[in-house]
Amino acid sequence: MSYKTYHDLGEECGIFGITNNAEASNYAYLGLHGLQHRGQESCGIVTAGSDGLRKAVGKGKVGDFFTEENLKPLTGTAAIGHVRYSTTGGSNIVNAQPLVMISHRGSLAVGLNGNLVNAKPLREKLEAEGSIFHTTTDSEIIIHLMARSREKNTVMAFIEAIRQIEGAYCYMLLTEKELIAVRDPHGIRPLSIGKLGDSHVIASETSAFDIIAAEHVRDVAAGEVISIDLTTNELRSDFPFKETHEHMCLFEYVYFAKPSSDILGKSVHSIRYKSGITLAKEYPAKADLVIPVPDSGVSAALGFSDASGIPFTMGLVRSHYVGRTFIEPSQSIRGLGVRLKFAPIRKLLDGKRIVLIEDSIVRGTTSLRIIKMLRSAGVKEVHMRIASPMVKFPCFYGIDFGTYEELIANKKSVSEIAEMINADSLGFISLPGLREASGFAANELCDACFSGRYPVAVEESHSKLAFEV
């Protein structure tokens, strides 16, 4: 499928919704904790009750921003929540979600996980026709499209709007009457439905259900629109797209999703573990210890250890007070984060040959700093093994590697990367090997960052900050 050079136009975030619960805001708060790994720039909750919509959004992590004081005003029996890391628009508070707007339809709150690949032409068209945007993120586009719809029913207006957008997305909306959610017709981003007593729960990952002890009922299908009536608590399902096809993002299983989550009936931990077994078969190494880069390398390292017979140990200790290096918004913070985030256990590592297991190499800077740290701790040899193929192509669907220039594997060979990061040897799992570990067929996955095959064509070139004034 043809495409043009393109920078990300959305965000890889986490969304959560709950209905028919007197403690909706508290459950949303807990659910967002279970999705915190998906974004740490900002967070927010909007509730719906007899007094309308109530909103609290702020910068930073869920546990830092939300207090008993700012949760207390969020009354109502339904809520949606959002955690964000940006790939369109800056990190300003104006872009924190859920966004709340007022139109002739009443109050509407919206949160987005994903990326609209036709955001730029849509926004330009809407602005030319008189729309005034309040944010610099593409998440707001859906509201303006709905406001222009002549459909009287909100769900139908939403369906009319999503038929005009393209990309990899999960939207969640809240009005005074209903909660609405959708998964794009290509099924690239995950979304699941759960039950908590008589409450319906919807979330980006089942890890949000675990933290509130909700039952995972099923995954939202590709192209499915879920609407829940806040008065009757009745859940309705619509399939408004002519064609749908599952292309779940393979990188969700490699890195982004939480190991405890199940996506489309597949355990994230299990897939990572199996990828480690395959990696040991494809790229064996002579070493004394298998060391993961925590946390996303742990499952694959366990699989590598079991398959190879080389003992597994936690040679790097991670500080959980520092955010995930990969999703921090600037390169300078990434560099600082590596030094703050990991500490080697020197007495365990001194004089040892190690197999270092990492989930992926995107830019290479993190791997270089980790190996340098390990060698300073006395490690004799570092044989690095990567539980994903080489990331040679940008992600146009919301994960923050949106240009060819920043991808080290797009510019260098395996041996050149090994030399750059100062590894004694380097091996990447093959794409067929990772697909086999996932249990999916090739046509059931979006593996574009590895293969260059994009399920959704990209229409416009655009930069992350294109909507900034």
ABEGO torsion letter per residue (X at the ends): XBBBBBBBABBBBBBBBBBGBAAAAAAAAAAAAAAAAAEAABBBBBBBBAAEBBBBBBBEBAAAABBAAAAAABBEABBBBBBBBBABEBABAAABOBBBBBBAAEBBBBBBBEBBAAAAAAAAAAAAAGBBBABABAAAAAAAAAAABABABAAAAAAAAAAABBEBBBBBBBBAABBBBBBBAAGABBBBBBBBEABBBBBABAAAAAAAGBBBABBBBBGBBBBBBAAAGBBBBBBABABBBBBBBAAAAAAABBAABBBGGBBAAAAAAAAAAAAAAABBBBBABBBBBOAAAAAAAAAAAAAAGBBBBBABBBBAABBBAAABABAAAAAAAAAAABBBBAAAABGBBBBBBBABBAAGAAAAAAAAAAAAAGBABBBBBBABBBBABBBAAGBBBABAAABAAAABBAAAAAAAAGBABBBBBBAAAAAAAAGBBAAABBAAAAAGBBABBBABBBBAAAABX
